[in-house]
Amino acid sequence: MKALFATYPTGFHTAGGGEVQLLVDRDHLPQVAVVVSQYDLWRPRFDEHDVVPFAVS
């Protein structure tokens, strides 16, 4: 499975709980065979992923 992690564009400028959770999940999901990518505004690649979790703080 491939997951594309996303948050609002300035999310990591004022990182809160949602962004911290994205980073923790990103580091641990490969242990259960989930490939994680971070959303790129200029090249979103939605069609290459199975799920797109979106974090809001």
ABEGO torsion letter per residue (X at the ends): XBBBBBBBAAAAABBBAAAAAAAAAAAAAAAAGBBBBBBBAABAGAAABABBBBBBX
